[in-house]
């Protein structure tokens, strides 16, 4: 990722001599797509060879899938007119959704074949004893590997396996890239916080290298956490929660009785009702947060990892037993990416970011759009990255 950033920066500055702004949203999409592809789907180097190029096939079909405005309308129609399902399938294919599904199915099928070939080799004696244990210990464990094991045990059908793969890819791509984009924007807007963070990150990195001479991986920040880094990340998630509209809950079908009365509001929830949690409203409510529109990573009530603190007005990952399955991956990814960038570059605002078209005058926050369930900046965020 750092190499791709430096390549883009140098290529754009070669003509002018000064580093021009980089579309940070596009760069973060590349980063998160690489992370989820490698760690969830064991994607090969060949499959991601052109990921940071403008004409990358994987990036293109994923972006088309996420932008699916026309097919989304067709899918909505099928809820009222079931005979139009064939139209929805056709529209989905024409507007790019089908290409991503085809790509995932092709990749899953290849992994299924490789998985069962491995199982056959294990069972029929190509390796045994210590040699087999060594081979298993070296196997790369990822989400797809677990799903394949569940399919082998009969717990997942082929269709369920593919569906879970699609959801995992989309969930780990769009949310994380938007969250990292907002965080880098906030660090650029608050250089004093960025400077403190840079000092802390470098201090933690130096301490980590003392205990592990071979440590060149920023993911080791999980083991050597920087509290200010977590605070910056979580405060960014509070101010700009990537997912704002989908968190819904219903009463269990096995619940006995005609409903539950909520203690504070007195509202009665029945089985016929769906309760939607207003995440954006909770994250910006003065009742729960002092100066809620202000970026303040030092807030005492931020439930950062390791603090043992719970705050149910903070819900970027949901809460409880059905909270986001990718929360820990997102935290680890953010620590690695932000540490790598902040320790090597000074991130600065481009003038266009703070113009009247990009900022909401009433709140001082970025103007946002929410076409599906994810918030995005209405205007592209371009930042300058200068080596330090």
N, C-alpha and C positions, 0 to 999 in steps of 0.2 A: 504493500500500500504506500509506504513512504517512497519507494522507488518510483511508483507510478506518479505520485504527487510531484516529485522532483523533476521527472521527465516532462510532465505537462508544464510546470513552472518555467523550466529552462527553454522549452520550445516556444512558449509564448513571449518570453522576454528577449529572445535572440534578436528580434527586429527592432525593439525599442530600447533595450538596455535596462529596462526596469521591469520587475515582476508584475504583470497585469493581473486583474482579478480572475479567479477560477470559480466556476459554477460548483459550489460545494455540495449541492444536492446530488448532482450527477456523480461526483466522486464518491460520496458516501453510499450511493446505490451500488456502485461497483464493489465497494468494500464489503457491505453486508451480504451482497449476493455471493461473493467469494466465500465468506465465512460460512453461510448456511449451506452452500453447495459442498464445501469440503467436509464440514463437521457433521452435517445431517445426512448427506447423501454419498459421501466418499467419492465425489466427482474426480475425474482424472485430470491431469494437467492438460491433456489435449482438449478436453471439453471446455476448459476455461482459458485456453491459450490467448484468446482475443478479448477477454472480459473488459479490459480497460481501454479498448479501442472504441471509437465512435460508432462503428458499424458492427459491433459485437452481436451475434445472432441471439445468444442467451439473454443479453440485456434487452434487446429489441423486443423479443417475444414476451418477456416478463413485463416490460413497460406497457406493451399493448394489452396484455391481460389485465393489468391494474387500471388502465384508462378506459375500460370497456363500457363507455356510456351508451352506445347504441344497442349492444346486445343486452345490457342491463335492463333497458326499457322493454326489450322483447321478453326477458325472463319475468319481469313484473306482470306482463300481460297474461302469461301462462297461469298465474294464480287465479285469474278471473275467467280465462278462456282456455281450458286444458287442451282443446284440439290444436292450439297454436304451439304446442311443444316442439313440433318439427321445425317451425319457423325459428324458435329460439335456438335450437341446435345449429341450424344453418347460419344464423346471424353470429353466433358465438364463434363458429369456425371462420367466417369471413372477416371478422374484426380482430382476429389474433388470439382469442382465448383457446381455440382448438389447437393452435401451433404449440403453445406452452404445454397443454395437456399431452399432446403427442410426444413432445420432447421428454416429459417426465415419464410417460409410459415406456418409451424406448429405453430410457436410462434404468428404470426399475426392472424391466425385463432382462437387461444385461446383468444387473446385479443379482437377480434371482438365479440366473443360469450359473454365475460365478459362485454364488452361495451354495447351491446344491452340488456343484462340482467339488467344492471344498469339503462338504459333508461326505460325499462319496469317497474322497481320498482318505478322510479320517476313518471312515468305517471299514474300508477294505484294505487297510494296512500299509499305505504308502509311508506312513509314519506311525511309530508306536512308542510307548513309554516316555522317556525324558524328551525325545525328539518331538513327539506330538505336543507335550506340554509347552515346550519352547515355542512351537509354531503358534499355538493358541495364545500364548502371552504376547506375541508380537503382532497379533491381529489388530487392526485398527477398529476400535469400537465406535459406532455412530448410531444415530437414531434409526436409520434404515436397517442396520444390522439387527436391532432389537425387533423391529416390525417383521423382518423376515423370519426371525425365530418364532414370533407369535403366529405367523401364517403357517409355519411348519407344524406347530402344535394344534392347529385348527381353530385358533382364536380370532383370526382375521381372514376374511375372504380376499380374493384378488382385487375386487372392486374397492373394498375398504382400505386395503393397503395403498392403492393408487390415490384414493381420496385423502387419506391421511398425509401422504407425501405432498400433495398439492397444498393442503392447508399449512403444513409445516414450512414449505418454501415461502409461501406468501406471507405468513405470519412473521417469519424471521427476516424478511427482506424489507418490506415497506415501513414497518413500525420502527425498526432500529435505524434505518437510514434517515428517516425524518427526525427522530430524536437526536441523533448525532449532529445533524444539520443545525437544529435549533441550539444545541449546546455550543457548537463552535461559533455561531452567530452571537450568542450571549457573551462568550469569552472575548470576542472581538469588540463588542460594545462596552465591555467593562475591563479595560486593559490592566487596571490595578489588581483585580482578582486574578487575571491571567498570569501576571508576574509572580504573585504569591504561589499560584498553583505550579508554575514552572519550577520555582525554587524547591517546593515540596516534592514534586515528582523526581527531580534530579537527586535530591537527598535520599529518597527511598531507593532509587535505582543504584546509587553508589553503595548504599548499605547492603543491598541485595547482591551486588557483584563481589562484595567482600566475603560473603558466605558461600557464593557459588561462582567460581571464576569463569565458568562456561556460560553464564546466564546472559543471553542476548535476546531473550524473548520477553516482550512486554506483558505477556499473559501471566508472568510470575508476580505481577502486582496483585493477583488474587491471594498469594501467600504472604506478600509484603504490602499490605494495603496502605493507601494514602487517604486519610480521612477527608481532607479537603477535596480530593478528586471525587470521592463518593458524594460529598455534599453538593458540589457543582452539578454533577450528573442528576442527582435526585431533585434539586431545586429546578433544574431545567425541565425535568419530567413533570414537576408540579405546574410550572408556568405554561408549558406547552405539552400537555399529555397527548401522545400520538394518536390514541384511540379514544373517541369521545362519545360514541352513540350506540355501541352494541351490547354493553353489559346489561343483560336482562336476567331476571330470576322468576321462577314460578314455584307454587307449592307442590310438594311431592304428591304424586298420584295416590300413594298409600296413606296420606295424611287423613286422619279421621276428624270429622267435624266440618262445619260449613265455612270456616275461614279463621284467620288470625287477625287480631286487632293490634296494630303497632302501638307501642307504649307511649311514645312522645307525641305523635301526631293524632292518634285516635282513629286513623284510617283502617278500615277492615279490608284485608286482602283475601280474596277467594280463589278457588282453583281455576275459575274462568279468567282471572286477571293475569297480566304479565307486568311485572314491575321493572322499570328501566331506571338505572342509576345515573343521575346527571353528573358525570365526572367533571366536565369543564366547569360547571357551576360550583361544585364542591371545592375544586382547586382554586377558585377565585372568590370565595365567600369570606367577607370580613369577620364573620362569626367564628371561622375556624383558623384564619390566618391574618396576622398583623401585616398591614400594607400588602395585600395579596397581589397587586400588580407590579410589585418591586422584586427584582432579582436579588435575593439575599441568601446565599448558600450557608450562612451561619445561623439560620433559624434554629431555635432550640427544639422545635417540634417536628423536624424532619426525621422520619423513621429510617435512617441510613442503616445499611447492613452492619451487624455487630453491635448496634446500640441497644438492642433488646427492647426498643421502643416501638409501639404500635400506634398508628394514627389512621383511623378509618375515613378521614377526610382526604387521604392520599391514596389514590387508586389507579395509578398508571398500569398496574398489572392485575387489577382486581384485588380480591382478598378472600381468605378462607380456603376451603378444600378445593374450590374450583378456580383458583387464581391461575394466572398465565403460566403454562408449562415451560415457557422459554425465558422466564424472568432471570434466572441465574446466568443463562447464556448471554442475555442482553447486558447484564451487569459486567460480566467478564469481557465481553466484546468492547463495551464502552471504555473500560479501564485500559485495555490494550491500545485501542485506537487513539483515545484522547492523550494518553501518556506519550505515545510515539510522536504525535503531532506537536503537542505543547513543548516537549523537551527539545525538539529540533527546530521549530519554527515560531516566529511571532505572527499571530493571526490578527489581521486588521480589517476593518470595515471598508468596503468600497462605497463611494459617495451615493450610489444609486439606492443602496439599502435603506437609507434614512430619508428618502424623499417622501413627499406627501402621498404618493400613490402606494407606497409600501407599508406605511404606518397608519394605524387607526388613531386619530386625534383624541378620541374619547378615553382610550385606555393606554396609549403609548406602546401597545404591543403590535406585532406584525399583523397585517391583514392576512386572513387565512381563508382557505377554501376547503370544503369537505364534500367531495363528490360521492364517496362511498361511506366508509366508517373511519377513515384516516384524515387527520388534518394535514394540510400542506401549506407552505407560504404561497400567497397569491402571486407574488413576484419572485422570480428566481433570486436566491441569495448568492451573491458573488463576494468572495473574500480574497484578500491578498496574503500570501504565505512568504515570509522573509526568513531565511536561515539565521539562527542565533547561536 
